[in-house]
């Protein structure tokens, strides 16, 4: 459980500083006012507000703790940085000199870690929660590669008039391909198979 102490001109300001450092929202913390602000007389005896803000452990924290343990055991110099934390989605980045080693071919290692974190968090959550794990900005690079692949395979499908099957990929990557071709009236896309080997097929749209 993480906690920080922060000063501010007002209690509200001090709390906002703490929330920013914890990358949390007000409903994810408990707050204790250590010192109330005081104006003093002619500036003498004035003091700022001091608060102690504690991050309540959320399902995502269980997932982050699990990933931290796995990474520490690997001996790699990598830390987990929370980029954005909501009630259902938590975006994290792996940072450090060894972060690239946790990407894997086509993001396989990164996807596996993300899935493990999802499972751990799901055990503690009362609703569906999702981790989005990134390293070295891989997700954006992969997204662009998938969009390019989708368009290239769509052109090949139309040229040969035969469906083409892509390699197995996780649901969020299949969604990228689906969306990339959604406005092509000559193409249809659909998924087949069982997870984790579920794959996507690009086929001509039959009239």
C-alpha positions as CSV (number, residue, x, y, z in Angstrom):
1,X,0.0,0.0,0.0
2,X,1.5,3.3,-1.1
3,X,1.3,6.6,0.7
4,X,2.7,10.1,0.2
5,X,2.7,13.3,2.3
6,X,2.3,16.6,0.5
7,X,2.2,20.3,1.4
8,X,-0.1,22.8,-0.2
9,X,-1.5,26.2,0.3
10,X,-4.8,24.5,1.1
11,X,-5.8,21.0,2.0
12,X,-7.4,20.6,-1.4
13,X,-4.2,21.6,-3.2
14,X,-2.1,19.3,-1.1
15,X,-4.4,16.4,-1.8
16,X,-4.3,17.2,-5.6
17,X,-0.5,17.0,-5.5
18,X,-0.7,13.7,-3.7
19,X,-3.2,12.3,-6.2
20,X,-1.0,13.3,-9.1
21,X,2.0,11.6,-7.6
22,X,0.0,8.4,-6.9
23,X,-1.7,8.6,-10.3
24,X,-5.0,8.0,-8.5
25,X,-8.4,9.4,-8.2
26,X,-10.0,10.6,-4.9
27,X,-12.2,7.4,-4.6
28,X,-9.0,5.3,-4.6
29,X,-7.4,6.8,-1.6
30,X,-7.8,7.7,2.1
31,X,-6.7,11.1,3.3
32,X,-5.5,12.3,6.7
33,X,-4.9,16.0,7.3
34,X,-1.7,16.2,9.4
35,X,-1.7,20.0,9.6
36,X,-4.3,22.6,8.7
37,X,-3.0,25.7,6.9
38,X,-2.5,28.8,8.9
39,X,-2.2,32.4,7.6
40,X,-0.4,33.7,10.6
41,X,-0.1,37.4,11.3
42,X,1.7,39.6,8.8
43,X,3.1,36.4,7.4
44,X,4.6,35.4,10.7
45,X,3.7,31.9,11.9
46,X,2.1,31.0,8.5
47,X,2.2,27.4,7.5
48,X,1.0,25.3,4.6
49,X,-1.5,22.4,4.8
50,X,0.1,18.9,5.2
51,X,-1.8,15.8,4.2
52,X,-1.0,12.1,4.2
53,X,-2.7,10.3,1.3
54,X,-2.8,6.5,1.2
55,X,-3.6,4.5,-1.9
56,X,-6.2,1.9,-1.1
57,X,-5.3,-1.4,-2.7
58,X,-7.3,-2.0,-5.8
59,X,-7.6,-5.1,-8.1
60,X,-5.1,-3.5,-10.3
61,X,-2.6,-3.2,-7.5
62,X,-2.7,-7.0,-7.1
63,X,-1.9,-7.4,-10.7
64,X,0.9,-4.9,-10.5
65,X,2.3,-6.6,-7.4
66,X,2.2,-9.9,-9.2
67,X,4.0,-8.5,-12.3
68,X,6.6,-6.9,-10.1
69,X,7.3,-10.2,-8.4
70,X,7.6,-12.0,-11.8
71,X,9.9,-9.3,-13.2
72,X,12.1,-9.2,-10.1
73,X,12.6,-13.0,-10.3
74,X,13.7,-12.7,-13.9
75,X,16.7,-10.5,-12.8
76,X,15.9,-7.9,-15.4
77,X,16.1,-4.2,-14.6
78,X,12.5,-3.2,-15.3
79,X,9.9,-1.3,-13.4
80,X,6.2,-0.9,-13.9
81,X,5.0,2.7,-14.4
82,X,1.2,3.4,-14.2
83,X,0.3,5.7,-17.1
84,X,-3.5,5.8,-16.5
85,X,-5.7,4.1,-14.0
86,X,-9.5,4.0,-14.2
87,X,-12.1,1.8,-12.7
88,X,-12.0,-0.8,-15.4
89,X,-8.8,-0.2,-17.4
90,X,-5.2,0.3,-16.2
91,X,-2.5,1.3,-18.7
92,X,1.0,0.5,-17.6
93,X,4.5,0.8,-19.2
94,X,7.5,-1.4,-18.5
95,X,10.4,1.0,-18.2
96,X,14.1,0.3,-17.7
97,X,17.2,-0.8,-19.6
98,X,15.8,-4.3,-20.1
99,X,12.2,-3.4,-21.0
100,X,12.6,-4.4,-24.6
101,X,13.5,-8.0,-23.5
102,X,9.9,-8.4,-22.2
103,X,8.2,-7.7,-25.6
104,X,8.9,-11.0,-27.3
105,X,8.2,-11.9,-30.9
106,X,5.1,-10.0,-32.1
107,X,4.6,-9.0,-28.5
108,X,4.1,-12.6,-27.2
109,X,5.9,-12.0,-23.9
110,X,4.2,-8.7,-23.3
111,X,0.8,-10.2,-24.1
112,X,1.4,-13.1,-21.7
113,X,2.3,-10.8,-18.9
114,X,-0.7,-8.7,-19.6
115,X,-3.0,-11.8,-19.5
116,X,-1.5,-12.9,-16.2
117,X,-2.1,-9.5,-14.7
118,X,-5.7,-9.6,-16.0
119,X,-6.3,-12.9,-14.3
120,X,-4.8,-11.8,-10.9
121,X,-6.8,-8.6,-11.0
122,X,-10.0,-10.3,-12.0
123,X,-9.9,-12.5,-8.9
124,X,-10.1,-9.4,-6.7
125,X,-12.5,-7.3,-8.9
126,X,-16.3,-7.2,-8.8
127,X,-16.4,-6.2,-12.5
128,X,-14.5,-6.8,-15.7
129,X,-11.0,-5.2,-15.5
130,X,-8.3,-4.9,-18.1
131,X,-4.6,-4.2,-18.1
132,X,-3.0,-2.6,-21.2
133,X,0.7,-3.3,-20.8
134,X,3.3,-1.6,-23.0
135,X,7.1,-1.4,-23.4
136,X,9.2,0.9,-25.6
137,X,6.0,2.2,-27.3
138,X,5.6,-1.3,-28.8
139,X,1.7,-1.1,-28.8
140,X,1.6,1.8,-31.2
141,X,4.3,0.3,-33.5
142,X,2.4,-3.0,-33.5
143,X,-0.9,-1.2,-34.2
144,X,0.5,0.5,-37.3
145,X,2.0,-2.8,-38.5
146,X,-1.4,-4.6,-38.1
147,X,-3.2,-1.8,-40.0
148,X,-0.6,-2.1,-42.8
149,X,-0.9,-5.9,-42.8
150,X,-4.7,-5.7,-42.9
151,X,-4.8,-3.5,-46.0
152,X,-2.2,-5.5,-47.8
153,X,-4.0,-8.8,-47.1
154,X,-7.3,-7.2,-48.2
155,X,-5.8,-6.2,-51.5
156,X,-4.4,-9.8,-52.0
157,X,-7.8,-11.2,-51.1
158,X,-9.5,-9.1,-53.7
159,X,-6.8,-9.8,-56.3
160,X,-7.1,-13.6,-55.8
161,X,-10.8,-13.7,-54.9
162,X,-9.9,-16.1,-52.1
163,X,-10.0,-15.7,-48.3
164,X,-6.7,-15.4,-46.4
165,X,-6.1,-16.4,-42.8
166,X,-3.9,-14.4,-40.5
167,X,-1.8,-15.9,-37.7
168,X,-3.4,-16.3,-34.3
169,X,-3.5,-13.1,-32.2
170,X,-5.2,-11.8,-29.1
171,X,-8.6,-10.3,-29.2
172,X,-7.5,-6.7,-28.9
173,X,-5.2,-7.1,-32.0
174,X,-7.9,-8.8,-34.0
175,X,-10.1,-5.8,-33.2
176,X,-7.5,-3.5,-34.7
177,X,-7.6,-5.5,-38.0
178,X,-11.4,-5.6,-37.9
179,X,-11.6,-1.8,-37.5
180,X,-9.0,-1.2,-40.2
181,X,-11.2,-2.9,-42.8
182,X,-14.6,-2.1,-41.4
183,X,-15.2,0.6,-44.1
184,X,-14.2,-1.6,-47.0
185,X,-17.5,-2.7,-48.7
186,X,-15.7,-5.5,-50.7
187,X,-14.2,-7.2,-47.6
188,X,-15.5,-9.1,-44.6
189,X,-13.5,-10.2,-41.6
190,X,-14.4,-12.9,-39.0
191,X,-12.6,-14.9,-36.3
192,X,-12.4,-18.6,-35.9
193,X,-10.8,-21.1,-33.5
194,X,-10.4,-21.1,-29.7
195,X,-8.3,-18.9,-27.5
196,X,-5.3,-18.6,-27.4
197,X,-5.1,-19.8,-31.0
198,X,-8.1,-17.9,-32.3
199,X,-7.3,-16.3,-35.7
200,X,-8.9,-13.9,-38.1
201,X,-9.8,-14.5,-41.7
202,X,-10.1,-11.8,-44.4
203,X,-12.5,-12.8,-47.2
204,X,-14.2,-11.2,-50.2
205,X,-17.7,-10.0,-49.4
206,X,-20.1,-12.1,-51.5
207,X,-23.1,-10.2,-53.0
